[in-house]
Amino acid sequence: MSNYKTVFFTLGILQIILGIFMLIPVIVQFFYEEIDSSFFGASIVTIIFGTLFFLSNLDHDKKLNLQQAFLLTALSWLSIAIFGSLPFVFSSENFTFTNAFFESMSGITTTGSTIIPNLESMPKGILFWRAILQWLGGIGIIVMAITLMPIMNVGGMQLFKISNNDSSEKILPKSKEIALRLIYIYSGLTAFCALSYKALGMNAFDSLTHSMTTIATGGFSNYNESIGFFDNVYIEISAMTFIILGSLPFIAYIKFLSGNKKIFFSDTQIKSFFKIIFFSIIILALYLALSNSNHIDLRSILFNVISVLTGTGYVNAQYDNWGGFPIILFLGLMFIGGCAGSTTCGIKIFRIQILYTFISNQLKKIIYPKGIFVLKYDRNPVDNKFISSIISFIYMYLIIFFLLTTLLSLSGLDFITSISGAATSISNVGPGLGTIIGPNGNFSSLPDISKWILSLGMILGRLELFAILVLFLPSFWKN
């Protein structure tokens, strides 16, 4: 295993950091007089394991090849989900390991699905830990999407290389520099969001936890009714604003701070993101108006369209009662997701754009057989290898969605719960549809096997599918 010393050394550091973060809820427990040993014990166990990995791999070569990058990506998220479940297991709330792992995986992948039926009765330490997991998952996916994924050529992410001279051997030093900038930006947005929530009426605890899950587009709330609990239009406007800020490519923030002041108006992915929001709102509002629906509430339409598209999962209305078409529309928005290099999930807008351009070019070739049509993205030509990567990703995304739906159906779930559960897990959205896992429902009543299937869908969706699937190819393990 000497070839993987850098992988396990990095895992050790990540576990130590996770263990340190577990001590923060202890402060919350002390403040709210809920002191127990759950977080302290979980922290000690996590730090011990992390230290063992760290010390036993000190002689690593400080380089990552492509094989190691894939392995590190998968093991990082899996190990954090496992150790992140310990505070739930050690708590006095009688979490089974299945429920604890599900909640932890949902948190670190910023999915937002929960097995807790009554959030209002949960200890403040547990609620704060859920928010921390999502906040860490948000910054983790940004760093990974901007540094590791382009090197790994996963699903067309090579389009977002910082430099054409990037190589896997340079990834660690470059990651440190970029990660610091991202952490500053991410933390700053979180702080501004918390101050905004506090100024608009949330108490200090709610403003802090909701700011972490808003910027992470995770959607964990402290209340069963989610953001709808506050019934405050200004809080919802603030939430939508910071959800959108978390859904934009974070590389755009770096470019903006580096002097490119027009990046947010010129980036083709950002422009398409706002177009999708605009037209989805118009279409849904027109449908509800023409169908003489009682749910014509632009406030709810705007909020839930943004929340579902970005995979945040906050709700302020029971949108699954709006009729058949809104359900189909929201399922479609779940699949699309937000921008690459942001905290959002789904197929990603840039892949939809490129697929649309590819199909458009194919139709033109049929009409004009002798014509030459060069496929471009953001004014740059795109080669066939890149197109193949995009198409194969979308194909596998849909295949895995149908497989998850089938497995959930076999585990005993009804059709709506199965199909929406599969969609919400692979797209990392949070709430599903129907009476069980709908906007104000939860996943507590599902069979354990269903929760493990959904957890698998969460990590597959979060890590862009191929980062996990490639590990099961025998050829991957050959030097």
MOPEUR-V905759 format. One record per residue. N is the residue number from 1. SS is DSSP state (H for helix, E for strand, L for the rest). OMEGA is omega in whole degrees, 0 to 359 (* if undefined). Layout:
N_SS_OMEGA, N_SS_OMEGA
This chain:
1_L_182, 2_H_180, 3_H_185, 4_H_181, 5_H_179, 6_H_179, 7_H_183, 8_H_174, 9_H_179, 10_H_176, 11_H_179, 12_H_179, 13_H_180, 14_H_180, 15_H_177, 16_H_178, 17_H_179, 18_H_179, 19_H_178, 20_H_179, 21_H_178, 22_L_180, 23_L_181, 24_H_177, 25_H_177, 26_H_177, 27_H_178, 28_H_178, 29_H_180, 30_H_182, 31_H_182, 32_L_177, 33_L_179, 34_L_187, 35_L_167, 36_L_186, 37_L_188, 38_H_183, 39_H_179, 40_H_179, 41_H_179, 42_H_179, 43_H_180, 44_H_181, 45_H_182, 46_H_181, 47_H_179, 48_H_178, 49_H_179, 50_H_180, 51_H_178, 52_H_177, 53_H_183, 54_H_185, 55_H_183, 56_L_181, 57_L_181, 58_L_183, 59_L_180, 60_L_186, 61_L_175, 62_L_177, 63_L_176, 64_L_170, 65_L_186, 66_H_179, 67_H_181, 68_H_178, 69_H_177, 70_H_182, 71_H_180, 72_H_180, 73_H_182, 74_H_183, 75_H_180, 76_H_184, 77_H_180, 78_H_181, 79_H_179, 80_H_177, 81_H_181, 82_H_181, 83_H_177, 84_H_179, 85_L_185, 86_H_178, 87_H_177, 88_H_181, 89_H_184, 90_H_183, 91_L_180, 92_L_184, 93_L_174, 94_L_173, 95_L_169, 96_L_180, 97_H_178, 98_H_180, 99_H_180, 100_H_180, 101_H_179, 102_H_181, 103_H_179, 104_H_179, 105_H_177, 106_H_179, 107_H_186, 108_H_176, 109_L_182, 110_L_178, 111_L_177, 112_L_173, 113_L_183, 114_L_175, 115_L_182, 116_L_184, 117_L_182, 118_L_184, 119_H_183, 120_H_182, 121_H_182, 122_L_174, 123_L_182, 124_H_179, 125_H_179, 126_H_179, 127_H_180, 128_H_179, 129_H_177, 130_H_180, 131_H_178, 132_H_180, 133_H_180, 134_H_179, 135_H_177, 136_H_178, 137_H_179, 138_H_180, 139_H_179, 140_H_182, 141_H_178, 142_H_180, 143_H_181, 144_H_183, 145_H_184, 146_H_183, 147_H_186, 148_H_187, 149_H_178, 150_H_179, 151_H_184, 152_H_179, 153_L_182, 154_L_172, 155_L_178, 156_L_182, 157_H_177, 158_H_177, 159_H_187, 160_H_175, 161_L_178, 162_L_182, 163_L_178, 164_L_180, 165_L_179, 166_L_173, 167_L_183, 168_H_182, 169_H_182, 170_H_192, 171_H_184, 172_H_179, 173_H_179, 174_H_180, 175_H_182, 176_H_182, 177_H_182, 178_H_182, 179_H_180, 180_H_179, 181_H_180, 182_H_180, 183_H_178, 184_H_181, 185_H_182, 186_H_180, 187_H_179, 188_H_178, 189_H_178, 190_H_180, 191_H_179, 192_H_179, 193_H_179, 194_H_179, 195_H_178, 196_H_179, 197_H_182, 198_H_181, 199_H_183, 200_L_171, 201_L_176, 202_L_173, 203_L_187, 204_H_182, 205_H_181, 206_H_181, 207_H_181, 208_H_181, 209_H_181, 210_H_177, 211_H_180, 212_H_182, 213_H_176, 214_H_180, 215_H_178, 216_L_187, 217_L_182, 218_L_173, 219_L_174, 220_L_177, 221_L_178, 222_L_186, 223_L_179, 224_L_181, 225_L_179, 226_H_180, 227_H_178, 228_H_179, 229_H_185, 230_L_179, 231_L_184, 232_L_184, 233_H_182, 234_H_175, 235_H_179, 236_H_176, 237_H_178, 238_H_179, 239_H_180, 240_H_180, 241_H_184, 242_H_171, 243_H_179, 244_H_179, 245_H_177, 246_H_183, 247_H_179, 248_L_180, 249_L_183, 250_H_174, 251_H_178, 252_H_177, 253_H_179, 254_H_178, 255_H_179, 256_H_180, 257_H_179, 258_L_174, 259_L_180, 260_L_187, 261_L_182, 262_L_188, 263_H_184, 264_H_179, 265_H_184, 266_H_182, 267_L_185, 268_H_180, 269_H_179, 270_H_179, 271_H_179, 272_H_178, 273_H_181, 274_H_177, 275_H_179, 276_H_178, 277_H_184, 278_H_184, 279_H_177, 280_H_179, 281_H_180, 282_H_181, 283_H_181, 284_H_179, 285_H_179, 286_H_179, 287_H_182, 288_H_179, 289_H_182, 290_H_179, 291_L_180, 292_L_182, 293_L_175, 294_L_186, 295_L_180, 296_L_181, 297_L_184, 298_H_178, 299_H_180, 300_H_180, 301_H_181, 302_H_184, 303_H_186, 304_H_175, 305_H_180, 306_H_183, 307_H_182, 308_H_180, 309_H_182, 310_L_180, 311_L_181, 312_L_176, 313_L_170, 314_L_176, 315_L_172, 316_L_179, 317_L_178, 318_L_186, 319_H_178, 320_H_175, 321_H_185, 322_L_180, 323_L_184, 324_H_184, 325_H_178, 326_H_178, 327_H_178, 328_H_180, 329_H_181, 330_H_175, 331_H_178, 332_H_179, 333_H_176, 334_H_182, 335_H_183, 336_H_180, 337_L_184, 338_L_184, 339_L_174, 340_L_180, 341_L_176, 342_L_179, 343_L_183, 344_L_182, 345_L_182, 346_L_180, 347_L_180, 348_L_186, 349_H_184, 350_H_178, 351_H_177, 352_H_179, 353_H_183, 354_H_178, 355_H_178, 356_H_180, 357_H_179, 358_H_179, 359_H_179, 360_H_178, 361_H_179, 362_H_178, 363_H_178, 364_H_180, 365_H_177, 366_H_182, 367_H_181, 368_L_186, 369_L_182, 370_L_181, 371_L_177, 372_L_183, 373_L_181, 374_L_180, 375_L_181, 376_E_173, 377_E_182, 378_L_178, 379_L_178, 380_E_180, 381_E_181, 382_L_183, 383_L_184, 384_H_179, 385_H_179, 386_H_178, 387_H_179, 388_H_179, 389_H_180, 390_H_183, 391_H_180, 392_H_178, 393_H_182, 394_H_178, 395_H_180, 396_H_179, 397_H_181, 398_H_178, 399_H_181, 400_H_176, 401_H_180, 402_H_177, 403_H_178, 404_H_178, 405_H_180, 406_H_180, 407_H_179, 408_H_177, 409_H_178, 410_H_180, 411_L_174, 412_L_182, 413_L_178, 414_L_188, 415_H_183, 416_H_179, 417_H_181, 418_H_185, 419_H_179, 420_H_176, 421_H_177, 422_H_181, 423_H_183, 424_H_179, 425_H_182, 426_H_177, 427_L_177, 428_L_183, 429_L_180, 430_L_180, 431_L_176, 432_L_180, 433_L_179, 434_H_184, 435_H_185, 436_H_184, 437_H_180, 438_L_185, 439_L_179, 440_L_177, 441_L_177, 442_L_187, 443_L_187, 444_L_185, 445_L_180, 446_L_176, 447_L_181, 448_H_181, 449_H_177, 450_H_180, 451_H_177, 452_H_177, 453_H_179, 454_H_178, 455_H_176, 456_H_178, 457_H_180, 458_H_184, 459_H_176, 460_H_180, 461_H_182, 462_H_184, 463_L_173, 464_L_172, 465_L_190, 466_H_178, 467_H_176, 468_H_186, 469_H_182, 470_H_181, 471_H_182, 472_H_176, 473_L_180, 474_H_181, 475_H_179, 476_H_186, 477_H_176, 478_L_180, 479_L_*
